[in-house]
């Protein structure tokens, strides 16, 4: 099953590339949130090809259930804004959950030909090479990734939270990157490019695969209270190499 799904995602990557390099129709589904016909095409392809496994689908561009039991969680294009501007930080994200627990995770960037994946209990990989989180334990030398929620355009509380956390994190770390795909940001933590990542208001499909990849690479994923992150209910996700996690959480929670 794991290898079959990997092949299906690779095929979906061809549709992804067709839209990335070609013309596409772009619509707004919120004040800032974009969708293209290729989000729909990739998602429809994946759901049709993966339907034979009999799992419930939780997917970005279609009605989804929050019943996380035996589920396949799909983000057809994570980083749609990048995708529409031909910025290559975008990916297909697929996670397979059994009995409410992650089993397989896949994050595929067809543009850079980087395929991150993990099997629960068997480690995390990038293009068949095993990956591990950074061994840096000095927060001042930590490169941290984040994202800005679309809600900040209308929700003053969210905007102020973004500003507050930046104020407390940026002076204390090496620097902050905001690249525009949570799935890939998590994978970059997993392979040691970033020491940490945090963001608010993410959806299950943004992070379900990346979380397992971080954990299988030796990292930690929690909420901002340093408890297990809930895909459906937590406001903020925090991922790190584990070595900087306590200081990371402490800085995020400063008043």
N, C-alpha and C positions, 0 to 999 in steps of 0.2 A: 504493500500500500504506500509506504513512504516514497519509494522510488517512482512509482506510478504517478503520484501527485506531483513530484518534482518535474517529471516530464510534461505533465499537463500545464504546469506553471511556465515552463520554458516555451511551450507553444503559445500561451497567452502573451508572452513577451514579444512575439512577432506582431500581434495586434497592437500592443503597446508602442512598439517602435514605428509602426505605420502611422499612427496618430502623432507621435512626437515629431517626426520629420516631415509630415505632410500637413495639409490644411485641415482645420478642425473648427467646428462650431462651438463657441463658448457661451455659457449662460451663467447668470448669478442665481444661486439658491439661498443667498443671504446677502447682507450688505457688502461683504467681502468674499464670501465663500463661492468658489467657482465649480462648475461641472462641465464636462465635455461629452460628446457622444461616445468618446473612447472609454470614459469611465464606465458607461453603460455596456459597451461592447465587450470589454475585458471581463466585467462582472458576469454578464450573461454567459459568456464562453465558459468561465470557470464553474458557474453553478450547474450548467448543463453537463459538463464533463465530470464533475465531482458528485453529481446526484446519485450515481450508481452505488455510492457507499451508504446511502440511507441516513445521512446526518442532517440535523437541522442547520439552516444557514442563518448566520448573523452577518449581514453585508451592508456596506455604506449606502449604496444607491437603490436599495429596495427595502420594503417593510421587513423589520426584524423582530425577533422575540428576545426577551431578556432571560429566557429559560436556558441557562448554560448547563447542558447535560452532555449529550453527544452532539457536538456542534462543530461546524467549519466556519471560521470567522474570516471574512474577506474584506480587504481594502484594495479595490482594483487599481487605483492610482493614488498612492500616498504622496502628497506633494503636487497636487494638481496645478497650483499657481506656478510652480517651477516648470512643470510639464508644458503649460501653455506658452511660457516664455522661452522654451528650449534651454532651461537650466538643468543640467543632468543629475540633480539631487532629487530623484523621484523613484518610486518602486512599487512593485506588487507585493502585498503582504497577505499571507495565508497562515492561519493557525488551526490545528486540529485538537479539539478537546474531547476527552472521553471521561464520563462520570465526573464532569465539572473540573477536571484537571487537564493541564496542557500535556499533549503527547508529542506532537510534531509542530515545527515552526519553520516558515520559509519567508525570506525577504529577498526579492530579486530585482536588481536594477539592470534592466536590459541595455541601457545606454552605455553604462560603464562596464558591462559584463561582469558584475559582481553578484554572486548568489550566496547569501548567508542562509544557513539552516541549522537546525538542532533537533535531536531526538532526546526526549526526557531520559536522563540517566546515562547518556552516551556522549555528551560533549557538544560543542558548537563548532561550526566550520564555515570557511569562506572558500568557495571554489575547490572543495575537497581537501583543503589544508586546515588543520585544527587551529582554532584561535583561542586566545586567553586575554583577560582584561589586563590593563596596565599594572605594573608593580610600584607605581609612584604613590607614596604615602604622605606627601607634603602638599597641603592644599594650596599654598601660594604658587606652586608649580603645576597646578591642575588646570587642564583645559576643559571648560564646562560648556555644554550645549544647552540651548533652551529654545522655546518657541513662543510666539505671541498669539493669544487666542483671538479669533475673529470677533468674539463678543466685546473686545476692548473698544470697538467702534461705537458701541451703544451703551455698554455697561461700565459706569464710572468706577464701581467697586473693583471690577476685574482689571481695569486699566491701572488703578492705584496699586493693586497687588503686584502687577508686573513691574511697575516702577520701584516699589519697595524692595522686592526681591533682587532686582538688578543692583540697587543701591547697596545692599548688604553682601552680595556675592562678588560683583565685579572687582572691587578693591582688594578682595582677599584671595582671588585666584589668579592664575596666569593670564587668562583672557576668557571671553565668552564668544561662542559662535552661534549664529541663528541661521540655519541652512534651509529649513522649511519642510522637513520630512521626519516626523517622530520615529517612524519605523526604522529609517536609516540611522538616525541619531542614536537610537538604542544599539543598533548593530555596531556603530562606531565606538561605543563604550565597550562592547563585547570584544572587539579586536584591538583595543588599546589606543585607538586614535584620540578618543576623549577619555578623561577620567570620570566624568559624570554628566548627567542630563536631568533636567527637570522641566516640567510644563504643566499648565492648568487646563482644565476643560477638554481633555482628550476623550475620544470615544473608544469603545472596545476594539474596533478594527484598526485603530491607529497603533495600538501597542501590544495586542495579544501575542503576536509572533515575536516581536522584538524582546519582550520580557523574558520569554523562555530562552532565547539566544543569549541574553546577558547572563542569566542564571547558570546556564550550562557552560558558559565561558569563565565562571568563577566569580561573577559579580553579584550585586544585591539590588533588588527592586522593592521599594516600599512606598507608602504614602508620606506626606510631610510630617506625620506624627511618628514616623519610624515603625509603623505597623504594616502588615501584609496589605498590598495594594489591591483594592477591589475594582475590577474592570468597569463596573456599572455605577458605582456610587461615590468613589473618591474624587475629590477636587483636583489634587496635585499628585503627579507621579514623580518619584525621585529614584534614579538609577545611578549606580557607581561601581567602581572596582572593589568596593567594600572597605578599602584601606582609608579612604577619606570620608566615609559615609557619615560618621557621627558629627564631624565638624561641618560637613555639608548641610545636614539637617539643622544643626544649631544656627548656622548663618541664615538659612532660609526662614527660620522662625523668629529672628530678631524683630523687635518692635520698632 
